Amino acid sequence: MSVIESVLEQDPGYVQRRDHWLERLREIEEQEARIRLGGGEKRLAKQHQLGKMSARERVEALCDPGSDFLELGLWAAHGMYEEHGGVPAAGVVTGIAKVHGRDVLVVANDATVKAGAWFPMTAKKVLRAQEIALENRLPVVYLVDSAGVFLPMQDEIFPDKEHFGRAFYNNARLSAEGVLQIAAIMGPCVAGGAYLPIMSDESHIVEGTGSIYLAGPHLVKAAIGESVGHEELGGAEVQVDVSGVVDHRHASDGDCLAAIRRQLEQVAPPPSGPFARREPRPPLYPEEELRGILPTDSSRPYEAREVLARLLDGSELDEFKATYGQSLICGTGWLDGWAIGVVANQRHIVKRKTGLDPRERELQIGGVIYSDSADKGARFVELCNQKRIPLLFIQDVTGFMVGTRAERGGIIKDGAKMVNAVANSVVPKITLFTGNSFGAGNYAMCGKAYGARFLFAWPSATIAVMGGAQASQTILSIQLGKRGDEIPEAEKKRILSEIQSRYDRTSDPRYAASRLWVDALIDPAATRKAISRALACAAQGPDLGEFKTGVLQT
């Protein structure tokens, strides 16, 4: 393998870029700290007064001491449902915990946020967590403390395929696939929500605070005229000792979580994944330097290999077709001891051959996927599937090349081949958004719609159909064309500024994370650790099956 030689230390702009992104990181971390407070200090205090741990305290008690909890979907619903007071983290904590050294998917309702009620984004977040568990065969622990569906929005959460009921469908599928699910009823568990813990493989309930029933006391009174309290209707004694619906009861949250930890310790270890693994080696360059590589202006070029030099073991990359299709870097290496195939957009502007005459060259625009790059990417994805090597896509792409020359060269056909290969890939795919992610480039580089096992984003990421400047100019042209009259230049500038401001807001990585287009926003310096954890989870997954692409144009 070739060692990537970094020249970052010779770059006079490094410090300025690092300081810019560190400031953005501090801003994001402050916002995340507020999100983690859930419903706020007063509601947390009330939770404690009831003798209950908070959702995050429960997760911490479940995890191995000192281990890292990889939280997923923290930004879900951020900036949404403001008319209802906001729903931090969509009212549920999800992520991957270490329990006796094993990765376990945790779903914990946050009762400090609207009593743990389910909003549309709550359902989307829980379904995403179950999808991750199913794809990677991770045991699931549900820590249930929820008032059920948020009734004012029932029409947006109840009946559709990706709504509330899909969680129980996934319960059944996970169990059928042999993926262990353990549920703890640690607060109310009402109506349809009662199925989630009971469709799990094993269930627990906490005495005095946990309750489970299809209809609560108020509905029972309205329906059949019976007056009954929570404990008599569906408390721990009733549902364990009398009905036998629940398997175990415990005196406190702590006792319940300790019992679940004991049970997980007894579960057989997962089979070893079909991926090559060797002793990890650190990169030759500090991972902290990843904070200063990307330019503050997303239109500026940079060398993508500088990123790879701080991610790959020994900073080594065995590059595929290094001198062909140079706007896309493809190659294999090792990341924390895991074999990995890398597909990375190259933003550095290079010279490219345009014909048989080597003297005939043109500048290649960085971040654009050309026909030769798409052809190279498709073939590399096929090779990684043939070799059973997981894929890491590093996105900083402005889309496929446009214009008469590109169209006559068959860019649509070549782009379709790459999209087809990525869509049908059976090896685990992990996507990292570092910069731009525009148009069909998002698809070809394995955006959310293309089945990535995990998706991470840096604070520098931008996800949209096109860049803000191009989009605002396009929208303005359409609007002016419809008006058909002369508009003062000052008015044009005002309209353009408004459009671009609105467009830029929806392109922010926090906006993407709030809608679960990405699983987590991460510090660039923590990228290697996050990807390694994702690969370890993927290694527990099922047999990969056969790679097939179907019909491709040639």
Salt bridges, closest charged atoms under 4 A:
ASP11 OD2 - ARG17 NH2 2.81
ASP19 OD1 - ARG18 NH2 3.15
GLU23 OE1 - ARG26 NH2 3.08
GLU27 OE2 - ARG510 NH1 2.71
GLU57 OE1 - HIS48 NE2 2.88
ASP64 OD1 - ARG261 NH1 2.98
ASP68 OD2 - LYS529 NZ 3.50
GLU71 OE1 - ARG36 NE 3.59
GLU71 OE1 - ARG56 NH1 2.85
GLU83 OE2 - HIS84 NE2 3.85
ASP103 OD1 - LYS98 NZ 3.32
ASP103 OD1 - ARG533 NE 2.82
GLU131 OE1 - ARG128 NH1 2.71
ASP145 OD2 - LYS52 NZ 2.93
ASP145 OD2 - ARG58 NH1 3.22
GLU177 OE1 - ARG137 NH2 2.97
GLU202 OE2 - HIS248 NE2 2.72
GLU207 OE2 - ARG249 NH1 2.85
ASP241 OD2 - ARG249 NH2 2.69
ASP253 OD2 - ARG58 NE 2.99
GLU265 OE1 - HIS100 NE2 3.77
GLU287 OE2 - ARG528 NE 3.94
GLU289 OE1 - ARG310 NH2 2.81
GLU303 OE2 - ARG305 NH1 3.09
GLU306 OE1 - ARG310 NH1 2.96
ASP313 OD1 - ARG528 NH1 2.65
GLU316 OE1 - ARG281 NH2 2.85
GLU319 OE2 - ARG305 NH2 2.80
ASP336 OD1 - ARG528 NH2 3.93
ASP357 OD2 - ARG359 NH2 3.11
GLU362 OE2 - ARG352 NH1 2.84
GLU362 OE1 - ARG405 NH1 3.42
ASP372 OD2 - ARG352 NH2 3.17
ASP375 OD1 - LYS417 NZ 3.68
ASP396 OD1 - ARG347 NH1 2.97
ASP414 OD1 - LYS417 NZ 3.51
ASP485 OD1 - ARG483 NE 3.87
GLU491 OE2 - ARG494 NH2 2.77
GLU498 OE2 - ARG494 NH1 2.49
ASP508 OD1 - ARG510 NE 2.96
ASP519 OD2 - ARG128 NH2 2.82
ASP523 OD2 - ARG291 NH2 2.61
